Amino acid sequence: MAGQGQAGVTRPHDLSRRFALAGGVIMLISMLIIGSFVTARIEQSVIDNTASATALFMDSFIAPLAQELDTADTLSIGPTRAIEEMLSESALGQRVVAIKIWKPDGRVAYSDEPELIGQSFPPTESLKGALAGNVVAEFDHLGDAENASERSKDLPLLEIYSPLRQTFSGRIIGAVEFYENASALEKTLDDVRLQTWLTVAAVTLGIGASLFSIVHRGSRLISEQRRALEDRMAETERIAGQNRQLRLDIERAAREVSE
């Protein structure tokens, strides 16, 4: 009977093994979810901060030259030459590999590719965001029709859209789209990904080891208490047997005295 009862009990090492397997799977899935979420948020923050700083610096050059877009469809020769000189001679120009200036209706008012000037394209979501007053950045997403030249450069590019405002009223008169060489940014993002995953993995491993240690110690305590209980039950059965035998001896002696 005792052997049958013990056969159905989960042994402590079985409990620890089951926890290690189930907990390991759950924590691995949790690590992947948390790591992906945190990495994506950090990457987006780095991209947004880089884009905002570059767009602010770029706006200080472009906005004064683009004020005539309030009434014109394309830039005149003066602002066009000024932008070309800025891109060829300044430190910023060494990082900016392509630029377009858009009218709110989707017309290209200026581009470093002259054949695009005056053409109209359906506004992308990023361009719509810039025309709504936001700085929008995309890392290496060059799937639109007007991005054929940028795709051919074979460089990691940060695509930035920034609104252009009328100087006195603050009204949006267009948007500037430019592409920054993102080789340094790509290395930064790679480092961020590696550090983030190492941190998440280390924390997950630490939590898992702590929980396993608690479960393992609990299993050993249960095992010791069960062994102590089994010893007590065996001792109780031995004493009960002795008492039963003693009672039988007393009853037999009493019968003999009566006889």
N, C-alpha and C positions, 0 to 999 in steps of 0.2 A: 504493500500500500504506500509506504513511505517513498519507495523508489519511483512509483508511478506519479506521485505528487510532485517530486522534484523534477521529473522529466519535462513537465509542462511549464517550468519556471524559466524566465529569461536570465541567462547568466550575465554577470556584470560586464565581462569582456564583450559579450554579444551586444549589450546596450551601448557600450562605448563605440563599438564598430558601426552599429546602426546610426548613431548620432554623427559619427565622422562622415559617413557616406551621405546621409540626408542633409546634414548641415553644410557639408562641403559643396554639394550641388547648389543649395539655396544661396550660400554666400558667394559662389562663383557667378551665379546669375545676377545677384545684387551688385557685385563688383563691376560686372560688365555694364549694367544699366547706369549705375552711379558714375562710373568712369566716363562713359560716353556722354552723359548729360553734363558733367562738370567740364570735361574737355571742350565740348561744343560751346559752352557758355564762356569759358576763358578765351578760346580762339576768337569768338565773336567780339568779345570785349577788346582784345588786342587789335583786331581789324578795325573796329569802330573808332578806337582812340587814335590809331595811326591815321585813319581816313579823316577824322575831324581836324587833327593838327595840320595835315597836308592841305586839306580843303581851305582852312582859314588862311594859310600862307598863300595859297594859290589865288584865293579870292581877292587878296590885297593887290595883286597884279592885274587880274583879268577884269574884275568888276568896273574899274574906272574906264577901261578900254571898250567895254561892251554897252555903255549907256545909250548909244545910238540905236540899239535894238528895240528901244521903246517905240520907235517910229519906222525903223528899217527892217527889211527881211534878212539882210546879210551885212557883214561888217565891211566898211569902206577900206580903201588901201592903207590909210594911216594906221588904224588899230591893228590891221592884219600884219603889217610890217613890224609893228611894235611887239606883237606876240611872238612873231618868228624870231626876232632878235633876243627876246627874253628866253625863249626855249633853247637857243643856240649858244648863249653866252653865260647864263646864270647857272649856279649849282643845282637849282631846282630843275632846270632844263635837262641836266644830265640824267636825272631820275625819271622824268616824264617822257615816255616813249611815244605817246599819241594824245591828241586832244580834239574834242569837238565842242562846239557851242550850239545849243539848241534853242529854237523859238518854242513857245508854249504849244504851238500847233503841230510839232514834230518835224519842223523844217530845220535842216542843218544850216546855221548861219555862218559857221566857220569850221574848218577842219584842216589838219595838216596834210590831208589828202584832198587837193583842190577839186577832184572830180565829184566829191560828195557834197560840195557846197551848193545849196539851193535844192537839193533833193529832200524828199519827205519820207519818213519811215513811221510805221505805227509805234507810238510811244510804249516803251517797256515799263514794267512795274517799277523798276528803279528810277527811270526818268520821271514817271508820274510822281514818285515820292519826292524827288528833288524839286519838281514844279510845285509841289505842295508845301515846300519850305524845309525839307529835311535833307541832311547829308546821308547818302546811301552808299554803301560799299559792298562790293562782291569780290571775292578772291578767286581769280583764275576762271571765271565763268564767262566764256566768250562764245556763246551759242547764237547770238543775234545776227541778223543779216548784215548789219553794218560793221561787224567785227572781223571780217575776213582778213584784213591787213594785220590786225593785232594777233590773230591766231598764227600767222606765218612767222612771227618774230621768235617763237620757240623760247619764250621767257615766262617765268611765273609773274603774273601781272595782278596788281591791285586796281580794280575798276572802281572809280569814285565819281559820284554824281553830286554836284553842289548847286544850290539855287543862286541865280544872279538877281540882285535887287536894284531897283531904281534908287539912286543915291538919296534923294530927299524924302520921297514918300515911303520907301521900303517895299514898294510893290514889286512882285516877282515879274521880271521881264524875260526870263529865260533860264537856262541851266547849262552848266559847263560839265562836260564828261571828259575825264582824262585817265590815263593808264600809267601807273607808276611801276617801275621795275621793283618787283617784290622779292628779289633773291634774298636779301637780308631778312625780310619779314618771314619768308618761308623757313629759313633756318631757325628764327625765333619761335615760330609755331611748332616746328619739329621738337625743339628743346622743351617747350611747354607741354606738348603731348607726352613726351618721355617722362618728365618730372611728375606730371599729373598721374599717369598710370602707375609709376613706381610708388607714389604716395598712397594712392587708393589701394594698390595691392598690399603694401606694407600694413596699412590700417586694417584691411580685411583679414590678413593673415594673423595679425595680433589679436583681433577680436575672436577669430575662430579658435586660435590656440588657447585663449583665456576661457572660452566657453567649454572647449573640450576638456581642459584641465578641471573645471568645476564638475562636469558630468563624470569624468573618470574618478575624481575623489569621492563623489556621491555614490558611484557604483561600488567602489571598494568599501565604503562605510556600510552600504546595504549588504554586501557580501559578508562582512564581519558580523553584522547584527544577525543575519540569517544563520550563520554558523553557530553563533552563541545561542540563538533560539533553538536550533536543532539539538545542540548539546543539552540544553535544559529539558527539552521534550524527551530526549533519550534518558536523562537522569530521572525525570518524572515517571516515565514508563517503568524504569528499573525499580524505583521505590514502590510504585503501585503493584508491581509483581511481587515484591517482598511482602508488602502488606497483605496481598491476596493469599500468598502462601502462609503467612503468619495467622491469618484468620482461619484458614483451613486447618492448620495445626491446632488452634485453640478449640475449634468446633470438634475436632476428633478427640482431643483430650477431654473435653466436656462430656462427650458421649461415653468415653471410657470410665470417667468418674461416675456418671449416672449408672452405668451398668454395674 
